[in-house]
């Protein structure tokens, strides 16, 4: 560039013409893109045909919202909130999050839902769940802030990117039949019982043993109620695990 400016006066241009020379179009070819592009390339990926009998590959859509004027550290908390939720549940939860980043995440999820229906052949817009949700660091604009005694301080205006991938829920005929027959009791829903957790009925003998040990022990009277109360609280938590699993199951189903 310096070589070009040295040659220009020899051509016969005046000083004001040299200062008005624009080279933006030439320099813009070397400027790097300020928005990520690799994540959206997953939407163009072509998969080979599946064989008969293979498990159906769920449809998915990738979407991003770039250069959000929000800290990536703060946006990370909102992005983690909606992971694993259905689209409808994620939109409901984000509507009650009193954070600036929740607005951007909600808009990105709704935009991705619209893209899934219009461009990726997803039949039911509510039959989607958030498979991936994460935030990335964007550009950082540095500024100057004046301090006392003629000193200057650096100010950083951070931007962030939000990435989301929605995936279609794959449901078999048996799952649909089980949902239609669900009447609110865990006995009608197969696969919800967890062997790793004990039921509240199995803890009743253990509660009696703790009370007997507390009455026969030489410890103070204050220790006996604490052991019994702790055991009863544990029983209540374990008995509520089934109710929590039922609510999660209802949130992940589709209204047919």
C-alpha atoms as one frame of an Amber mdcrd trajectory, in Angstrom:
protein
   0.000   0.000   0.000   2.852   2.374   0.793   4.357   1.589  -2.589   1.102
   2.542  -4.294   0.930   5.872  -2.463   4.482   6.673  -3.567   3.605   6.009
  -7.199   0.328   7.986  -7.189   1.954  11.485  -7.181   3.880  10.513 -10.294
   0.583   9.882 -12.083  -0.426  13.503 -11.647  -3.036  13.356  -8.894  -3.369
  16.232  -6.470  -3.088  15.974  -2.695  -6.843  16.132  -2.032  -7.416  13.410
  -4.607  -4.847  11.180  -2.909  -6.493  11.666   0.504  -9.879  10.831  -1.002
  -8.691   7.526  -2.446 -10.877   4.678  -1.155  -9.403   1.227  -0.673 -12.204
  -0.297   1.434 -13.293  -2.739  -1.261  -9.748  -3.999  -1.633  -9.090  -4.320
   2.077 -12.430  -5.977   2.852 -11.329  -9.090   0.969  -8.806  -9.766   3.741
 -11.114  -9.039   6.663 -12.178 -12.126   8.589 -15.851 -12.829   9.156 -17.120
 -11.761  12.576 -19.883 -14.365  12.704 -19.408 -18.130  13.068 -20.278 -20.194
  10.006 -19.291 -23.772  10.830 -22.265 -24.540  13.080 -24.833 -23.832  10.352
 -23.036 -26.181   7.962 -24.530 -29.128   9.863 -27.907 -28.264   8.308 -26.456
 -29.048   4.863 -25.049 -32.437   5.828 -26.350 -35.310   3.690 -26.845 -38.704
   5.311 -26.825 -42.017   3.408 -30.093 -43.945   3.021 -31.020 -46.179   5.928
 -31.518 -49.898   5.631 -34.836 -51.569   6.343 -35.221 -52.232  10.040 -32.766
 -49.574  11.211 -33.798 -47.119  13.866 -35.250 -43.963  12.375 -32.794 -41.098
  12.350 -34.428 -38.097  14.056 -34.582 -34.828  12.165 -32.643 -31.899  13.593
 -32.000 -28.248  12.872 -29.094 -26.035  13.936 -29.544 -22.329  14.503 -27.461
 -19.518  15.933 -27.821 -15.932  17.067 -24.580 -14.028  16.564 -23.123 -10.856
  18.067 -25.464 -10.518  21.025 -24.589  -7.541  23.228 -24.420  -9.697  26.327
 -21.676 -11.311  28.333 -21.001 -14.951  27.336 -20.498 -15.851  31.005 -24.021
 -14.640  31.834 -25.535 -16.196  28.721 -24.074 -19.577  29.693 -26.442 -19.887
  32.670 -29.515 -19.310  30.503 -28.242 -21.714  27.841 -27.793 -24.481  30.421
 -31.324 -23.967  31.733 -33.134 -25.208  28.618 -30.942 -28.217  27.826 -33.003
 -31.381  27.507 -36.353 -29.565  27.632 -39.033 -29.682  25.012 -39.464 -26.551
  22.931 -42.789 -25.666  24.535 -41.422 -26.156  28.043 -38.272 -24.154  27.255
 -40.331 -21.225  25.984 -42.477 -21.325  29.127 -39.479 -21.393  31.444 -37.659
 -18.595  29.626 -40.745 -16.392  29.805 -40.292 -16.231  33.593 -36.512 -15.735
  33.653 -35.802 -12.114  34.541 -32.586 -11.853  32.546 -31.686 -10.061  29.354
 -30.171 -13.210  27.849 -33.429 -15.140  28.236 -35.021 -12.951  25.548 -32.307
 -13.799  23.008 -32.413 -17.520  23.811 -36.197 -17.608  23.524 -36.085 -15.857
  20.140 -33.422 -18.247  18.861 -35.422 -21.320  19.907 -38.597 -20.039  18.252
 -36.674 -19.202  15.074 -35.142 -22.679  15.036 -38.584 -24.210  15.531 -39.918
 -22.296  12.533 -36.947 -23.384  10.410 -37.505 -27.019  11.377 -41.097 -26.937
  10.131 -40.563 -24.838   7.010 -37.224 -26.166   5.737 -36.477 -29.503   7.424
 -39.776 -31.387   6.994 -40.690 -31.627  10.674 -44.396 -32.412  10.851 -45.255
 -31.323  14.409 -43.587 -28.187  15.737 -44.190 -29.281  19.338 -42.440 -32.612
  18.722 -38.987 -31.059  19.239 -36.587 -30.901  22.147 -33.406 -28.925  22.849
 -30.560 -31.331  22.156 -27.755 -28.747  22.338 -27.690 -25.282  23.838 -24.474
 -23.413  24.488 -22.940 -19.952  24.263 -19.720 -18.765  22.665 -17.524 -15.714
  22.894 -17.938 -13.090  20.197 -15.987  -9.998  19.331 -14.667  -7.665  22.008
 -14.673  -3.913  21.390 -12.167  -2.076  23.544 -12.828   1.444  24.729 -11.251
   4.019  27.008 -12.565   5.455  30.261 -11.093   8.567  31.795  -9.842   8.505
  35.365  -8.446  11.125  37.671  -5.005  12.678  37.234  -5.075  12.205  33.479
  -5.094   8.418  33.599  -7.025   6.131  31.298  -8.720   2.813  31.915  -9.610
   0.101  29.442 -13.262  -0.813  28.904 -14.262  -4.019  27.139 -17.627  -4.338
  25.431 -18.110  -8.085  25.034 -20.405  -9.791  22.544 -21.514 -13.405  22.512
 -22.952 -16.024  20.180 -25.743 -18.454  21.037 -26.043 -21.872  19.396 -28.998
 -24.249  19.620 -29.818 -27.585  18.012 -33.380 -28.875  18.074 -34.012 -32.552
  17.521 -37.214 -34.387  16.736 -38.539 -36.745  19.385 -38.630 -40.290  18.047
 -41.632 -42.161  19.449 -42.630 -45.738  18.711 -46.179 -47.054  18.457 -45.923
 -48.571  21.930 -44.924 -45.187  23.378 -47.920 -43.510  21.755 -50.284 -46.201
  23.025 -48.848 -45.922  26.541 -49.335 -42.150  26.526 -52.935 -42.423  25.363
 -53.686 -44.966  28.109 -51.957 -42.954  30.831 -54.366 -42.143  33.669 -51.987
 -40.616  36.211 -50.880 -43.802  37.981 -47.328 -45.034  37.667 -48.588 -48.613
  37.402 -49.974 -47.935  33.920 -46.692 -46.498  32.635 -43.971 -49.023  32.001
 -40.343 -48.193  32.417 -40.781 -45.383  34.937 -39.909 -47.406  38.054 -36.252
 -47.163  39.082 -34.668 -50.051  40.977 -31.961 -47.801  42.350 -34.419 -45.996
  44.633 -36.283 -47.605  47.483 -39.970 -47.035  47.903 -41.423 -45.381  50.959
 -42.961 -48.695  52.101 -39.538 -50.325  52.289 -38.311 -47.582  54.614 -40.979
 -48.128  57.265 -39.061 -50.950  59.035 -35.938 -48.802  58.946 -37.797 -45.936
  60.632 -38.885 -48.224  63.448 -35.318 -49.443  63.948 -34.047 -45.870  64.197
 -36.672 -45.000  66.779 -35.842 -48.110  68.831 -32.123 -47.374  68.699 -32.770
 -43.805  69.783 -34.892 -44.901  72.750 -32.337 -47.500  73.938 -29.329 -45.237
  73.417 -27.807 -43.271  76.306 -27.591 -40.124  74.217 -29.550 -37.013  75.017
 -33.230 -36.654  74.206 -32.516 -34.104  71.481 -30.703 -36.681  69.293 -33.659
 -39.056  69.017 -36.117 -36.776  67.206 -33.393 -35.575  64.829 -32.674 -39.115
  63.613 -36.345 -39.863  63.135 -37.018 -36.571  61.359 -34.042 -37.087  59.042
 -35.237 -40.578  58.170 -38.764 -39.365  57.467 -37.434 -36.571  55.241 -35.404
 -39.140  53.299 -38.525 -41.254  52.921 -40.457 -38.292  51.581 -37.768 -37.423
  49.064 -37.548 -40.970  47.735 -41.306 -41.327  47.512 -41.498 -38.094  45.505
 -39.036 -39.398  42.896 -41.811 -41.242  41.120 -43.934 -38.106  40.953 -41.010
 -36.155  39.506 -40.419 -38.834  36.877 -44.088 -38.688  35.908 -43.926 -34.909
  35.435 -40.792 -35.252  33.305 -42.473 -37.940  31.218 -45.518 -35.741  30.648
 -43.318 -32.798  29.633 -41.516 -34.875  26.995 -44.660 -36.243  25.364 -46.642
 -34.838  22.466 -50.327 -34.011  22.488 -51.893 -36.031  19.691
